[in-house]
Amino acid sequence: MVYANTKWGKYCYLKTGARWKPYLPQTQRVSRAAVSSMLRRWGAVYLKPNNGTGGYGIMKIIRTGNGHYTLRSGYATRTFRSFDSLYSAVSRHTARRSYLVQKAIPLLHYKKRPFDLRIMVQRNRQRGWDVTGMVGRLARPRKIVTNYHNGGTPMPVDKLISPHIQGKRRAGFIQELKTLGRGVSEYMSAKYPHFPALGVDVAIDTKLKPWILEINTRPDKSIFNALKNKTMYRRILSYARMQKKP
């Protein structure tokens, strides 16, 4: 079966792996029925462009206790009294391009701001996969996305999760995340064999469960250069140069 190099294609392929399925938040193509049913089930969802990058075009919908709906995009927040009026507003965006609806993960926060993680995984000389970097992405105040090019702040993972996991347990948790990133990259490479690097975006929920949000086949290196410590950035560049050699 052919899986397109889109968010939907990569999600569908990951679902074929029994090991990875528990890490995937429910995702569907946007339709009126899909958005309605997922809001009833989860209470909050994200709408994402199927081919988007950088966090642009992402919207978050929250179903409030009084049966109203809140739509957030960028810094803007709008409230709707009915699903019909909400979906009418959403359709102005989703009618023009392919969109997905994804269960909203209740992200961990650092100083009242949500964050997620980017795990950089690159091919080594033996054509295996190595985790060469991992960085946290802290959302800008009042924004729903964490992406670096959309105002997110790159931060060391250890610092972001230290309020939630202490001591030796934190080191073990970070190692588990690296194992997840490397394992899912090995699985993805069976269907997407030509990419020398993958960026695995991971959310951690309030129960400390990791979720795979998406896999990037052309991950941006510059976020690692924004960290004060350049060790990971230098390692990533070293692997990238190695991959270009014949």
N, C-alpha and C positions, 0 to 999 in steps of 0.2 A: 504493500500500500504506500502511496505517495503522501508525505506530510510536508506541507508548504512551510517555508521559513517565515512564519508569522507567529504571533502570540497563540492563535488558535491551533495552528498546526503543531507547534511544539507542545502545547498543553495536551492535545489528543495523543501525541506519541508517548509522552510521559505517563499518561493514564494506562498505557498498555503494560507498564512495569508494575507488578504487584508490590515491589519494594517501595516505589515512589508514590503510589496512589494515596496513601494516608497523609502525605505532606502537601497535597494539592487542594487549595480552597475551591469549592464548587464554582465552575465557570461555564457560561453558555454564550452563544451568540445572542446579541440583543434582539429582543422582540417584546411586544407588549406583554404577552403571556409570561415570558421568562423573567422580566423585571418584576412583574406583579407577584409571581409565585415565590421568587427569591426574597423579596421584601417581606412577604408574609412569614417565610421560614426563618430568615436571619435578622430582620429588622434594619439592616444597613448593607448597602452594596456599593461597589465602585463600577463605574462605566469607563472603559478604556478603549482607545482606538486600537484596532487589530494590528496596525502597522506603525503605531506611534512610537516616538522616542522622547527622552528627556522629561517625561511627565506632562507633556503638553496635551490638552484636550481631555484630561481626566476629570471626571465628576464623581461626587459622592452623594448618595441619597440615603437619608435616614427617615425611617417611619416612626413618628412620635406617638406617645401614649394616647393622644386625643384623636388619632386617626388622620392627622395632618402629615405632611411630608416636608422635609428640609432638603434643599438642593444646594450643594456647595461646589464652587469651581473657582480656582484662583483665590482671591480675597473675598469674593462675592458670596453671599448667602441669601437664598430666597425661600419663602415658605408657601406651600400650596395646600388648599383645603380639601383637595380630592386627587385621586390617582389620575383621573382624566386630564386635569389641568397640568399636573406634573409631567405626564408623558407627552403632552402636547409641546411643552417647553423643551423637553429632552430630545424630541424627534427633530427639532430644528438642527441639531448637531448630528444625530445618528442617521438621519436620512441621506446625508451627504457623503458618508464614508462608513466603512465596516467597523462596528463596535462590538465589544464583549461586555458582559455583566459578570462581576466576580464578587463572591462573598467578601464582606469587609472584615478583615482580621482586627481584633482589638489590640492594637500595638502597645508594646512597652513604651513608657515615656521617660525622658530625662529632662528634669527641670520643667515639667509640664508640657514638653514638646515630644511628639511621637518620633520614633526612629525605626529604620530597618537597616539591612546589611547588604553589601555587595561582596561576594566572594569571587576573586579572580583565579581562574584555573587555566593553565597553559600546558601545551605539549612540551615534553622534554626530548632529549636527544634520542631516546629509545621509542619515541612516539607514544609513550604513556602520558599520564596527566599528573601535574603537580599543582598544589595550591600555592600561589606565589604572593597572594595578598588578600587581606580582608579589612574592610573599612565600614564604619557606621555612617549613616546618612541621617542627620537630624533635621527635621522639617523646620522651615522658617515659621516664626510665630504667625498664627492665624491661617496657615496654608495646610492643605490636605496631602500634598506630595512632598517626598523627601529628596527628589532628584537634585543632584549637584547643579545642573544647568537650569534649574527652576528655583534656585534660592536655598537649596539644602546645604547644610554645613557638614563637611567631612570630619569625622572624629574617630579616635581609636576605639575599637570595639570594647576593649577591656574597661575603658572609662565609662562607656555608656551602660554596660550591664552590671558594673560594680555595685550600684544601689540595689540590684535585684538578686544577685548571686554573689556570695562571699567566699573568700579563701580558695582552697584547693578545688572546691567544686566548680568555681568559675573557670579555672584552667581546663578542667575536664570537659566542661560545656563547650568552650571554644574549640577544643579538639574534635568534639562531636560534630560541630558545624563544618569544620574543615573536611572531615570524613564524608559528610553529606555532600558538600560541594564537589569533591573529587569523584565520588561514586556516581552522582547524577550526570557529571560530565562524561564519564566513561560510557554510561548508558546512552546519552544523547549522541555521542560520536558514531554510534552504529548507523544512525540515519542521517547525520550531518557530519560526514567524515572530513570535510575539507577545511574546517575552521581551526586555526591554530590556538585560539583562546576562546573561552566562554566566561561570561559574567553571570553568576547565579545570584539572583536577588531573593533574599530570605527575610521574612517577617518573623518576629518572635511575639507570641501572644502573652496575655497576662498570666497564663498558667505555665509559661516558659516552654511552650511547644513551638518548634520551628515550622514554618510554612514556606514552600517554594512559590514565590509570586510569579516569576518568569525567568526564562533563560535568554541571555543576550549573546548573539553570535558574533557581534562586533563590539565588544565592551570597550568603553572609554578608559584610557589610562590616566587621564589628567586628574581625576579625582584623588589618586594616590599622591600626586605631586603637591596637592594642596595640604597634605599633612606635614606637620613640623618635622617629624622623623621621616627621612627620605629612603630608609632602608628597603621598604617594600617596593617603592617606585623604581629604585635602581635594579632590584631583582627582576621586576616585570620588564624593564627595558632590556636587560641582559637576555632574558628568554626570547623577547621579540627579535632581537638581533640574531640570536642563534637560529631561529626559525627561518630567517631570510637567507642563511648560508646554504649553498648547494650541497 
